[in-house]
């Protein structure tokens, strides 16, 4: 999946550059954050203490987040909801709605470009860090919107449940929150400041760094790490696949580079309605989903056949959009493999996904 980010408050999308030019800033933080860049100097500032458990509203926490000398919040914290979020990320806002978007808090922090204690202008350039903190519908939703922005070859860091840092941006998700931070400075201006700010923001959030339990549905050998996604609406582009999980897997036993998409299959698990209905209703809904897919194949004149296996009946088809495909209903789920040269290539993949779906627990999120 291409990593798309808002390059500016206007929200224009662009291709991220996945090249790291700095070592990761290793900060040991237990709700204590050290912001380590001072304009014109190399000193560590005083350490600020931030409590994630305080009863203060999140807006207030962002407003009062301890900053090092020379840093300030520029114009306070701005709150956006479904009615006005287009003002912040116009052209991208609708991407967030299927993930239970509630609100986003935005704040800009500024350093440099002022006067020194003697009243003389400094040569330090202004450095701005824009923070956008999105409150989504659930942990799964926060992971889902985050998964739209990262690729398997991203530079991952220990941040929240999962996060990454690049030249001038950092993103992570934690609990039901998704955070984006953007550094408006030359890449060499980031000597750890961005990571420190990201850790400061993470310290304001609920201390829940588990990952969604649904990731276990894709937990079979050879799945490409960090290729997993949660799609909140129209999985594979089909409305009858309401929502679900996806991941990439190489078609051979040889390790596959993330950019060799033509050699990779796409695993998927349709989760069905949200919130999830009772087990019996979920099973019936999954069966209806398969029936709708067969109707679609018939209407498109696509070749398909049912095949009996030792783990149940499966459907093999040549999908008009996704090449060879193999699917099966398991309890309240529809599991599948797509982008296959031959639908029969999906049989063994379905066998493994079948077992994951049978064993899938109702709770127990994935721990880091």
Secondary structure as UniProt FT lines:
FT   STRAND          4..6
FT   TURN            9..10
FT   STRAND          13..15
FT   STRAND          32..33
FT   TURN            39..40
FT   STRAND          48..49
FT   TURN            52..53
FT   HELIX           58..63
FT   TURN            69..70
FT   STRAND          71..73
FT   STRAND          78..80
FT   TURN            82..85
FT   HELIX           86..89
FT   TURN            90..93
FT   HELIX           94..97
FT   TURN            98..100
FT   STRAND          103..111
FT   TURN            117..118
FT   STRAND          127..135
FT   HELIX           139..147
FT   TURN            148..149
FT   TURN            152..153
FT   STRAND          156..157
FT   STRAND          162..165
FT   STRAND          169..174
FT   TURN            175..176
FT   STRAND          177..184
FT   HELIX           187..189
FT   HELIX           193..203
FT   HELIX           213..218
FT   TURN            221..222
FT   TURN            225..226
FT   STRAND          229..231
FT   HELIX           235..237
FT   TURN            239..240
FT   STRAND          244..250
FT   TURN            258..259
FT   HELIX           261..263
FT   STRAND          264..270
FT   HELIX           279..300
FT   STRAND          304..309
FT   TURN            310..311
FT   STRAND          312..319
FT   TURN            320..322
FT   STRAND          323..330
FT   TURN            331..332
FT   STRAND          333..340
FT   HELIX           343..345
FT   HELIX           346..359
//
